[in-house]
Amino acid sequence: MTKKHNILFLFLLLLSTAVSGQQTFTYAMRDTLPLKLDLYQPATPRGDGACVMYLFGGGFAVGARNDSASTVACTLLAERGFTVVSIDYRLYMRHAPHVPLLKAYTLFDTAIDQAVEDCSEAIAFVCGHAKEWNIDPTRIVLTGSSAGAITVLQTDWCRANSLPLVASLPQGFRPAAVIPYAGGVNCRNGKMHYATPPAPTCFFHGTVDRIVSYKRFRGSVHGALHGAATVVKEFKKKGYSYWILRYDDRGHEVAGALPSTVDEFCAFVDATLRGHHMAYDATCVNSEIRQSRWTHMSLFELYGLIKN
């Protein structure tokens, strides 16, 4: 085992002392395959029943609820006293390894829809076990990285617009907060609009992100994926509650920034649960979020890597 692996092992071992146990459940069946979630119970709960649902990233093609990045993020959140649920969801792009450029957005569109359906089903499952797991169903926070960030934003957008994709959500459900790391909202008609208010949202996004565009990626004549810079304009215009942390000269590496921004994450959740209405906009520098090969990589270059 290398020195680097030894350090990571010791780090995870220390964090594990803050988690009283981890259990795995099947929350749905899709195409005869089980979709599972991992439940992290904190050794020292916050005492307010707050729960975080985490969705991994990977371009809707790779990743898992229990991969190394997910495990680190979820264990850190459990250390802060949250009950944490990390879910699997269908990876539609995994089954489309050789995608003609003109069809890529259509497939991406379907992948988002499937993930939203699965996220909604997982929320319903968690709410159904709320009493057993000491969760307050009005205090469920949705967070995710990259594809997971798109999914949590899209789930709340579909809820606010009463779309059938989220029909499995419990009646009257609204997330306590949504916290996307490099996410966006996919609008088939190209318009960014909420018919009813979204949940309070804390956006983390790099200003030069080209994988999940910071501004907007128009994938077809009518459809577009709106990044944080565009979505927050609608929040400002309508007076919705939000924070946005814009990471200057950083790209898609911000998708993995939850461990280095866990203090900001908790501060936003605490303020939201206290009922504060917020409008906070900051351009940030974080020495722990360094430029990498993801900084200037495009979405199509990413899928080229996944194919190979």
N, C-alpha and C positions, 0 to 999 in steps of 0.2 A: 504494500500500500504506500503511495507517495505521500510526501509531507502535506501537499495540498488536500489529498483525500483524508488524511488523518485529522487535519484542522476542521474539515467539513463534518466528519463523523463526530468529533467532540462537540462541535456547535450544535448539531442535531440532538446529541445525547443530553446536553444541558437544557435545551429547549423542551425536551420530552418530559422533564420533571414538572413542567407547568401544565401538563395535560393528564387528566385522570384516566383517560382511556380513549381508544378509537375503535369504532364499530363500522361495519360495512353493511349496507342494505340495498336491495333491489327496489327501485322506486317505480319502474315501468318496464314494459316489454315492447320493443320496436323491431319489426321484421324478424321475429322469433329470438332476438338477441336481448339479453337483460341490460338495462341501464342502471348503473349503481351509483351510490353516494357514500362518502366516508363522513362519519360524524365524529368530531373532535369535542370532547367535553372538557372544559377547563378545570384544573384543580382548585382554583380560586375564582369562582364566577363573579361577574360584575354586580349581580344582585338585581338587575333590572330586566332580565329575560331577553336581552339583546342577542340576536343571532346574525351571523354573517354567512351568506351563501357565496361561495367562490367558484368562478368558472375559468378554467385554464385557457391559454392561448395556443395557437398553432395553425392558423389559417384555415380552420375547419377541415384540416387534412391530417394533422398529427397532434400529439399531446394526450394527456390522461389526467384524471382527477388526482392520481397518486404519483405523478412524476415528481422529480426533485424540486422543481420550482414551486409546484403546488404545495408540496409537503412543507417546505420552508415557510411560505406565506401563511398557510393555515395554522401551523404550529405557533408562529409569531402572534397571530390574532388570538389564538386560544390562551397564550401567555398573558395577553391583555384582558382576559376574563370573558371573552366572547365564546358562546357556543358556535362552532364553525361547521359548515356543511360544504364539502367539496364534491361536485357532481360531474359525472360523465354526460356527454350529449353526443348525438350522432354527428359523424364527420363525413358529410356528403362529398366533400372535395377529395377525400381519400380514394373514392371510387371513380375519379375522373382524372387520371394521371396525365393524359395527353389531350389537353383542351385547346381547340382552335381559339385564337384570340377573340374572334367575334362572338363566340359562345361563352366565354369565360364569365362575363358578368351575369348571364342567365343562370349558370350553375352556382355562382356565388350567392345569388339571390335566393335560390332554393336552399342552399346550405344554411343561410341565416334563418329562413322560415322554420326549418327542421329544428335548429338549435333553440329557437324561441318556444316552439311547442314543448320541447323537452324541459327547458327551464321552467315553464309554467307548470308542467306536471310535477317536477321536483318541488316547487313551492307548495303545491297542493299536498304533496306527501308530507313535507315538513310541518305544515299547518295541522295536518291530521295527527301528528305525533307531538304537537306543541306541549301539551300537558305532561306527557311522559318524559320529554326531554327538557322540561323547565324553560320553555321558550314562550315569549310573548309574541303572538303572530302579528301584532301591530308594530313590532320592533325588529323586523327582518330587513337587513341591509344586503343589497345585491352588489357584488363587485366582481371584476374580472380583468384579465389581461388580453389585449389584442382581439382575437376572435371572441373570447369570453367577454371582453368589454363591449364589443358590438352587440353581443347577445343580451347583456343586461340592459343596455340602453334601449335596444329594440323592443325588449319585453315590456318595458315601462311605456314606451311610445305606443305600442299596440294596445296596452291596457288603457292609456289615456284617450285613445281613439276608438275604443270598444270594438276592436277587430277580432274576428273569429279565431285567429291563431292562438289567442290566450283564453279560450273558452273554458279551459280546465282550472283557471285560477279560482280560488274561493270567492264567493260573492262578497263584494265590497273590499277585496284585498287591495292594498296600496303599499308599496315598499316604504319603509321608514326613510331610506336614503338609497341612492344609486351612486356608486363610485367606480367609474371606468378608467382604466389605465390604457390610453391610446385606443379609444373606441369611437364609434360613429353611429349615426342613424340612417338606415336605408329607406329611401322614399321612392316608390315606384313612379309617382307623378312628378318627382323632382322638387316638390314643395315641402319645406320644413314647417310643420304645423301640429299643434297639440289642441285637440277639441276640449279637453279638460286638463287641469294642471298636472304636470309631471311630479314625481317625487323630488324632494330636494336632491340636487346632484352636485358632486364634486368631480370636476374633470381634471385629469392629469394628461398632458399631451405635449409632445415635442413639436416645435414650430417648423421643423423641416422634414417631418414624417411624410414619407411617400408610400408607405405600405398601407397604413390607414391614414389617409390624407388629413392633415391638420385643418384644412379648409373644406374642400369638396372634391370628390372624384366622380365625374360623370361617366357612368359605364354604358349608358345607352341614350337614345334620343330623349326618353322621358325619365329614366331612373338615375338616381345619384346617391352616393354615400356621403353624408354630411359629417365632417369631423367636428371636433370640439369648438373651433373658432366660429363655425357657422351655426351650430346648435345653440351656443351660448347667446348669439344675437337674438334668437327667438326668446330665450329666457329673459334677457334684458328688456326686450320690447314688451313682454307680457307681465313682467314683474315677478317671475318665478324665482324661487330660492336656489342659489347656486354659489359655488366657489369654482374658479378656474385657475389652475396653476400651469402657466405656459413656460415650458423649458426651452429657453433660447438656444438656438443652434444645436438642438438635439433632435434625433429622429425616433425610430421605433424602439430604441433601447428603453424609452420611458415605459413601455409596456411591462417591463419587469421591475419597476421601481417601488413596488409595495413595501418590500423589506426596509428600504432606506427612507420611506415616507410614512411609516406606521404612526408616527406622532401626529402628523397632519391628518391622516385617516381617522384616528381616534378623536382628535379635536373636532373634526367636522361632524362625526356621529354624535358626540356629546352635545354639541351646540344644537343639532337638529332635534335630538330627543328632548332637549329642554324647551323646544318650541320656538327657537330663534329663527327669524326670517333673515336671510343673508344674501348679500350681493358683493362678492369679493373677487377681485381680478388682479392677479399678480404675475409678473414675468420673473421666473426663478432661475437660480443657479444652484446646482447641487453637485458637490465635488464627487459624490459617490456614483452619479450617473454620468459615465464617461462616453465619449463618442466611440463608436465601434463600427463593425461592418454593416450594422443595421441603419446607420445614420442617414445615408443617402440611397439606400436600396429601395427599388420600386416594388410594387405588388407583384408584377409579372416576373421580376427577377427572383422574388421570394418563391413563387411557385416553380420556377426553374430549378431552384435548389432542392425543393421538396421532391420533385420528380426524380432527381438524380440521387 
